[in-house]
Amino acid sequence: MSAIPAHLPIFLVGLPGAGKTRVARLLSERLGVPCEDTDEIVVRTQGRPVTDIFRDEGEAAFREYERQAIELVLNHRSVISLGGGAVTSPQVRQLLKGQTVVFIDADHDELVRRTSGKNHRPLLAGDADAALRRLRSERAGYYDEVATIRVTSDSGPVERVVEDIMMTFSDVTTLTVDGPAPYDVLIGHSLVPQVLTHYVPGGSRTLIVHPPAVAEYVDQIADNLTRQGVEVAVMEHPDGESGKTSAVAEVGWQAAAEAHIGRRDTVIGIGGGATTDLAGFIAATWLRGVDVIQIPTTLLGMVDAAVGGKTGINTPAGKNLVGSFHTPRVVIEDVALLDTLPSQQMRSAMGEVIKCGFIADRAIIDLIRDHIEDTAVLIDPHGLYLRELVERSVAVKVRVVSSDLKESGMREILNYGHTLAHAIERQENFTWRHGDAVAVGCIFAAELAHARGMLTDEDVQLHRDLFSAFDLPVSYSGARLDDLVQIMKLDKKVRNGELRFVLLDGSGHPVVQVVDPEQLRIPASKVGIHAD
């Protein structure tokens, strides 16, 4: 399934009788844009009816004329109805890549009822029932390949189909992670029910991995998938980082075995960052890799863990030291799911958002500074700003991950503040919230850069002001520096035993530098960490 870009033109595809022409007309009226039909364009340019072209030149010639018609309208701001068989052309499917494509499905009997006795469709001449069965079998995979939106037309009012389309594509942002296995991050409100079934086809199996907090929501998703013909199994894991262990992963593998999850089936992670890490790890290791779909339900999961393809579990040696890179099929970020998230969790997650602002998007910093006296408006799921902050933070990660999937170079900048943050988390046995630890880690990194002549006093104070505005900690006194250094030596950025930190240079650009442990004393003392 393709992405869901909410822009014109909008192409409608479907079997003969699906109602494309009528839906296109009504949809265009709702949107206030022109309505076009490629069959009509072919008739106009060729000067004869479609039936005559089929009779005189055959289907192949018609498909070529159809392709030319689609090329003509690719840049039109309109709603365009395509012929039922347009998607059988590889050239047409290539043209539709990245476009908004609505597949209108309909029950077989309803299609037969609508097309019986109508002889203007050359491919339905004779036995419409048999012809429609054959066409569905031949074209189903092509519709799935090009569709970004799927709706069902039944015997009810056609206006209902139009409304379903409007609800689905009107408010979705799509960010694409490039690489050997590209995938999309979809961001919007109330997305999951409309979007998920496009990526989990009927007749397949899925294992949903989730924490207790979202059990009721998972039941709703499971029921919806079951109605679509999907065999659903559910695995609930312990909450938070305590659920990211080898023992829990083994429970997941057993659940996958009992659910008969095969190579063409899917694991779905629904929950926070710990859940998406765990679900990704189970998917990456089961049968040496099956598809995973990530649906983060926390702000931290949306802006951090769910995007990037990193999976992992914790061990006594450290956090996320066992894992793999396993790109998801899609990440669905439904901001409406943040409605019930406690305020403190939202505020803590802003540690990652602010980090993204410092390393790659100054607009995030400016937006927070503009509302520093009333940060509550920034984390309101129904407000004006939270979705923008999510989109900007995800865009930062998408840009970085697209150029460095496996953290061999540029991706290290995403670890700004994380070297110390991970050490604090482990020292506190993962009882500290990740965003809280990142806040202290970023301020420490700013103090270290200041000590090395890279940042000014004002730069450091800005770090403190932004994190403090969300009531995040700006210091830590739970361990001696030497103890934290020993933990930091397990950091993934360490090379040849040397500590490496992501720091900001004078222009605010992130760089990775080797730092001698002795040089950490003064910066550490500025955030409450002492050597003795």
C-alpha positions in Angstrom: 0.0 0.0 0.0 1.2 3.5 -0.9 1.4 6.5 1.3 -1.6 8.9 1.9 -0.6 12.3 0.6 -3.5 14.7 1.0 -3.2 16.7 -2.2 -4.7 17.0 -5.6 -5.2 15.5 -8.1 -7.3 12.6 -6.6 -7.6 9.5 -8.7 -10.5 7.0 -8.3 -9.9 3.4 -9.2 -12.1 0.3 -8.9 -13.8 -2.5 -10.8 -16.6 -1.7 -13.4 -19.7 -0.8 -11.5 -17.9 0.5 -8.4 -19.4 3.9 -8.9 -16.2 5.8 -9.7 -17.9 8.3 -12.1 -20.7 9.3 -9.7 -18.4 9.5 -6.7 -15.9 11.6 -8.7 -18.6 14.1 -9.6 -19.9 14.4 -6.0 -16.4 14.5 -4.5 -15.3 17.2 -6.9 -18.3 19.3 -6.0 -17.5 18.9 -2.3 -13.9 20.0 -2.9 -14.8 22.7 -5.4 -12.5 21.4 -8.1 -13.1 20.0 -11.7 -14.1 16.4 -12.3 -12.4 14.5 -15.1 -12.8 11.0 -16.6 -10.0 9.3 -18.5 -12.5 7.3 -20.7 -14.0 10.6 -21.8 -10.6 12.0 -22.5 -9.7 9.0 -24.6 -13.0 9.4 -26.5 -12.3 13.1 -27.1 -8.7 12.7 -28.2 -9.4 9.7 -30.4 -12.7 10.8 -31.8 -14.6 7.6 -31.3 -16.2 5.5 -28.6 -14.3 3.2 -26.3 -16.2 0.2 -27.7 -15.0 1.0 -31.2 -11.3 1.2 -30.0 -11.6 -2.2 -28.4 -13.2 -3.6 -31.5 -10.8 -2.1 -34.0 -7.5 -2.0 -32.2 -7.8 -4.2 -29.1 -7.4 -3.6 -25.4 -3.6 -3.0 -25.6 -4.1 0.0 -27.8 -6.8 1.4 -25.5 -4.5 1.0 -22.5 -1.9 3.1 -24.2 -4.4 5.8 -25.0 -5.5 5.6 -21.4 -1.9 6.0 -20.2 -1.6 9.1 -22.3 -4.8 10.5 -20.8 -3.5 10.0 -17.3 -0.2 11.8 -18.2 -2.3 14.7 -19.4 -4.0 15.1 -16.0 -1.2 14.3 -13.6 -0.7 18.0 -12.6 -4.4 18.9 -12.7 -6.1 20.1 -9.4 -9.1 17.8 -10.0 -10.8 14.6 -9.2 -10.2 12.0 -11.9 -12.0 8.8 -12.5 -9.9 6.1 -14.1 -11.1 3.1 -16.2 -11.4 -0.1 -14.2 -8.4 -1.7 -15.9 -6.0 1.2 -15.9 -4.0 -0.2 -13.0 -3.1 -3.3 -15.1 -0.5 -1.2 -16.9 2.9 -1.0 -15.2 3.4 2.4 -16.7 0.1 3.7 -15.2 1.0 2.2 -11.8 4.3 4.0 -12.0 2.5 7.3 -12.8 0.2 6.8 -9.8 3.1 6.4 -7.4 3.0 9.2 -4.8 -0.4 10.3 -5.9 -3.7 10.3 -3.9 -5.4 7.2 -5.2 -8.8 6.1 -3.8 -9.8 2.4 -4.4 -13.6 2.1 -4.4 -14.5 -1.5 -3.5 -17.9 -3.1 -3.7 -19.5 -6.5 -2.9 -19.5 -8.8 -5.9 -23.3 -9.2 -6.0 -23.7 -5.4 -5.8 -21.3 -5.0 -8.8 -23.3 -7.7 -10.8 -26.6 -5.9 -10.0 -25.2 -2.6 -11.2 -23.7 -3.8 -14.4 -26.2 -6.5 -15.6 -27.9 -5.6 -18.8 -25.4 -2.8 -19.6 -23.4 -3.5 -22.7 -21.3 -0.4 -22.9 -18.4 -2.1 -21.1 -16.5 -4.3 -23.5 -14.9 -6.5 -20.9 -18.3 -7.3 -19.3 -20.0 -8.5 -22.5 -21.8 -11.8 -22.0 -21.7 -13.2 -18.5 -21.1 -10.2 -16.2 -20.9 -12.4 -13.1 -18.0 -14.5 -14.4 -16.3 -11.5 -16.0 -16.3 -9.6 -12.7 -14.9 -12.5 -10.8 -12.1 -12.8 -13.3 -11.4 -9.1 -13.2 -11.3 -9.0 -9.4 -8.9 -11.9 -9.3 -6.6 -10.3 -11.9 -6.6 -6.8 -10.5 -6.9 -7.1 -6.7 -3.1 -6.9 -6.3 -2.8 -3.9 -8.5 -5.5 -2.0 -6.6 -3.7 -2.7 -3.4 -0.4 -1.6 -4.8 -1.6 1.9 -5.9 -4.3 2.7 -3.4 -3.7 5.2 -0.6 -7.3 5.2 0.5 -9.8 2.3 0.4 -13.5 2.8 0.8 -16.5 0.5 0.2 -19.5 1.3 -1.9 -22.7 -0.6 -1.1 -26.4 -0.2 -1.8 -26.6 2.8 0.4 -26.3 6.5 -0.7 -23.2 7.4 -2.7 -22.8 10.4 -0.5 -21.7 8.1 2.3 -18.8 6.9 0.1 -17.8 10.6 -0.5 -17.9 11.3 3.2 -15.7 8.3 3.9 -13.1 9.6 1.5 -13.2 13.1 2.9 -12.6 11.8 6.4 -9.7 9.8 5.3 -7.5 12.0 3.2 -8.4 15.5 4.4 -5.9 15.7 7.3 -2.9 13.5 6.9 0.7 14.3 6.7 3.0 11.7 5.1 6.8 11.7 5.6 8.8 9.1 3.7 11.9 7.4 5.1 14.1 6.6 2.1 16.5 3.7 2.0 16.7 0.1 0.8 13.2 -0.5 2.2 11.4 2.9 2.1 8.3 3.4 4.4 5.9 6.1 5.3 5.1 7.8 8.6 1.5 9.0 8.6 0.6 11.8 11.0 -3.0 13.0 11.6 -6.0 12.7 13.8 -8.2 9.5 14.2 -6.1 7.8 11.5 -5.8 4.2 12.7 -9.3 2.8 12.0 -9.3 4.1 8.4 -5.7 3.4 7.6 -4.7 0.2 9.3 -6.9 -2.2 7.2 -5.1 -1.0 4.1 -1.8 -2.5 5.4 -3.2 -5.7 6.9 -5.2 -7.5 4.2 -8.1 -9.8 4.9 -7.0 -13.5 5.0 -3.7 -12.7 6.7 -2.6 -13.1 10.3 -1.3 -10.5 12.7 0.1 -10.5 16.3 -0.6 -7.3 18.2 1.9 -6.5 20.9 0.8 -4.0 23.5 1.1 -2.9 27.2 -1.9 -3.1 29.7 -2.6 0.6 29.4 -4.0 0.3 25.9 -5.8 -3.0 26.2 -9.2 -1.6 25.6 -8.1 0.3 22.5 -6.4 -2.8 21.2 -9.6 -4.8 21.6 -11.3 -2.2 19.3 -8.6 -2.5 16.7 -8.6 -6.3 16.9 -12.4 -6.4 16.4 -12.1 -4.1 13.4 -9.4 -6.3 11.8 -11.3 -9.4 12.5 -14.3 -8.0 10.7 -12.0 -7.5 7.7 -11.1 -11.2 7.7 -7.8 -10.9 9.5 -6.8 -13.6 12.1 -5.7 -11.6 15.1 -3.7 -12.7 18.1 -2.8 -10.4 21.0 0.2 -10.4 23.3 0.2 -8.1 26.4 3.6 -7.3 27.8 4.6 -5.8 31.2 4.5 -2.0 31.2 7.5 0.2 30.3 11.1 -0.8 30.1 10.4 -3.9 32.3 8.7 -5.4 29.3 11.8 -5.2 27.1 13.6 -8.3 28.2 14.7 -11.6 26.6 12.1 -13.4 28.7 9.3 -11.2 27.3 10.6 -11.5 23.8 10.5 -15.3 24.2 6.8 -15.0 25.2 6.3 -13.0 22.0 8.0 -15.7 19.9 5.8 -18.3 21.4 2.7 -16.2 20.7 3.8 -15.8 17.1 4.2 -19.6 16.9 0.8 -20.3 18.4 -0.8 -17.7 16.0 1.0 -19.3 13.0 2.5 -16.0 12.0 4.2 -16.6 8.7 6.5 -14.7 6.4 3.6 -12.8 4.8 2.0 -11.9 8.1 2.4 -8.9 10.4 3.4 -7.9 13.9 1.7 -4.7 15.1 3.2 -2.7 18.0 0.6 -0.5 19.7 1.9 1.4 22.7 4.8 3.6 23.8 8.5 3.4 22.9 9.1 0.3 24.9 6.3 -1.5 22.9 7.5 -0.4 19.5 11.1 -1.5 20.4 9.8 -4.9 21.6 7.4 -5.4 18.7 10.1 -4.5 16.2 12.5 -6.9 17.8 10.0 -9.8 17.8 9.2 -9.1 14.1 12.9 -8.8 13.2 13.8 -12.1 14.8 10.7 -14.2 14.1 11.3 -16.4 11.0 14.3 -14.1 10.4 12.0 -11.2 9.8 8.3 -10.5 9.2 6.6 -7.1 8.6 6.0 -4.8 11.5 3.6 -1.9 11.7 4.2 0.6 14.5 1.3 2.6 16.1 2.8 4.7 18.9 0.3 5.9 21.5 2.7 8.2 23.4 4.3 11.5 22.4 7.7 10.0 23.1 7.0 7.0 20.9 5.8 9.3 18.1 8.8 11.6 18.0 11.5 9.0 18.9 11.2 5.2 19.2 8.6 4.3 16.5 10.6 6.0 13.6 13.9 4.7 12.4 13.7 1.0 12.4 15.7 0.5 15.6 14.5 -2.4 17.7 15.9 -3.8 20.9 15.6 -5.2 24.4 17.5 -4.4 27.6 20.0 -6.6 29.4 21.9 -6.2 32.6 24.8 -4.8 30.6 22.7 -1.9 29.3 19.7 -0.5 27.5 19.0 -1.6 23.9 22.4 -3.3 23.5 20.6 -6.3 22.0 18.6 -5.6 18.9 18.6 -5.0 15.2 17.6 -2.6 12.5 14.3 -3.7 11.0 12.3 -1.1 9.0 8.6 -1.0 9.6 6.1 -1.4 6.8 4.4 1.9 8.0 4.3 4.0 11.1 0.8 5.4 11.9 0.9 8.4 14.3 -2.6 9.3 15.5 -2.4 12.5 17.6 -5.9 11.8 18.9 -4.4 8.9 20.9 -2.6 11.5 23.1 -5.9 12.7 24.6 -5.6 10.5 27.7 -1.9 10.7 28.2 -0.9 12.1 31.6 0.5 15.6 31.5 3.8 14.6 33.0 4.4 12.0 30.3 3.7 14.7 27.7 6.1 17.1 29.3 8.8 14.5 29.7 8.5 13.6 26.0 9.2 17.3 25.2 12.8 16.5 26.1 13.1 14.7 22.8 11.3 17.4 20.9 13.6 20.1 22.2 16.6 17.9 21.3 15.3 17.7 17.7 15.1 21.5 17.7 18.6 22.0 18.9 20.2 19.6 16.4 18.2 20.3 13.2 15.1 22.5 13.3 15.4 25.9 14.9 11.7 26.5 14.3 11.0 24.1 17.1 13.1 26.2 19.4 11.5 29.5 18.3 8.0 28.1 18.7 8.7 27.0 22.3 10.4 30.3 23.1 7.3 32.2 21.8 5.1 30.2 24.3 7.6 29.7 27.2 5.3 31.4 29.7 2.4 29.0 28.8 3.8 25.7 27.6 0.5 23.9 28.3 -0.7 25.2 24.9 2.1 23.4 23.2 1.2 19.9 24.5 -2.6 20.2 24.1 -3.7 17.4 21.6 -6.5 19.6 20.5 -4.4 22.8 20.3 -2.7 24.6 17.5 0.8 23.6 18.1 1.3 19.9 19.2 0.8 18.4 15.8 3.3 20.8 14.3 5.9 19.9 16.9 5.3 16.2 16.2 5.6 16.7 12.5 8.8 18.8 12.8 10.4 16.4 15.2 9.6 13.4 13.1 10.8 15.2 10.0 14.2 15.7 11.7 14.4 12.0 12.4 13.2 11.1 8.9 15.9 13.2 7.2 18.6 11.8 9.4 17.5 8.2 9.2 17.0 8.3 5.4 20.7 9.2 5.0 22.0 6.8 7.7 19.8 3.8 8.4 22.2 1.8 10.5 23.8 4.6 12.6 27.1 4.4 10.9 27.5 8.2 10.6 25.1 11.1 10.6 22.5 9.2 12.6 24.7 9.6 15.7 23.5 13.2 16.0 20.1 11.9 17.1 22.0 10.9 20.3 22.5 14.5 21.4 22.3 14.3 25.2 21.9 10.6 25.2 25.3 9.4 26.3 24.7 10.7 29.8 21.0 10.2 29.6 21.4 6.4 29.0 23.9 6.2 31.9 21.4 7.9 34.2 18.6 5.6 33.1 20.7 2.5 33.8 22.0 3.9 37.1 18.4 4.5 38.2 17.4 1.0 36.9 15.2 2.6 34.2 12.9 4.3 36.7 13.7 7.8 35.3 11.6 8.9 32.3 13.6 9.0 29.1 12.8 12.6 28.4 13.9 13.6 31.9 17.2 11.9 31.4 17.6 13.5 27.9 17.0 17.0 29.4 19.9 16.5 31.9 22.0 15.0 29.1 21.5 17.8 26.7 22.3 20.5 29.3 25.4 18.5 30.2 26.4 18.4 26.5 25.8 22.1 26.3 28.1 22.7 29.3 30.7 20.4 27.8 30.5 22.3 24.5 30.8 25.6 26.4 33.9 24.3 28.2 35.4 23.6 24.9 34.7 27.0 23.5 31.9 25.9 21.2 28.9 27.5 22.8 28.2 30.8 24.6 26.8 31.4 28.0 23.5 32.4 26.3 23.4 29.1 24.4 23.7 27.1 27.6 21.1 29.2 29.4 18.7 28.7 26.5 19.1 24.9 27.1 18.2 25.4 30.7 15.3 27.7 30.0 13.6 25.4 27.5 13.8 22.2 29.5 12.8 24.0 32.7 9.8 25.4 31.0 8.3 21.9 30.9 9.4 21.2 34.5 12.1 18.8 33.3 15.1 18.2 35.5 18.2 20.2 34.8 20.5 18.4 37.2 21.2 14.9 38.6 22.9 13.9 41.8 22.2 10.2 42.0 25.7 8.9 41.3 29.4 9.8 41.2 30.9 10.9 37.9 33.3 7.9 37.8 30.4 5.5 38.1 28.6 7.2 35.3 31.7 7.2 33.1 32.0 3.4 33.5 28.4 3.1 32.2 29.0 5.6 29.4 31.9 3.5 28.2 29.2 0.9 27.1 27.7 3.6 24.9 27.3 2.6 21.2 29.3 5.6 20.1 32.4 4.5 21.9 35.3 3.6 19.6 38.5 2.0 20.8 37.5 2.7 24.4 37.2 6.4 23.8 34.2 8.4 24.9 32.5 10.2 22.0 29.8 12.9 22.5 27.5 14.7 20.2 28.1 18.4 20.8 26.8 21.6 19.1 29.4 23.9 17.5 29.3 27.6 17.4 26.8 27.6 14.6 24.5 25.2 16.4 25.4 22.3 14.1 25.9 18.9 15.8 29.3 17.3 15.7 30.8 14.2 17.3 33.9 14.6 19.3 36.2 12.4 21.4 36.4 13.6 25.0 38.8 12.6 27.7 37.0 11.6 30.9 39.0 14.2 32.8 37.4 16.9 30.7 34.0 15.9 32.0 34.5 17.1 35.6 33.6 20.7 35.3 30.7 20.3 32.9 29.4 17.5 35.1 29.6 19.6 38.2 27.4 22.2 36.5 24.6 19.7 36.4 25.1 18.4 39.9 27.3 15.4 39.2 30.5 15.3 41.3 33.6 13.2 41.1 33.7 12.5 44.8 
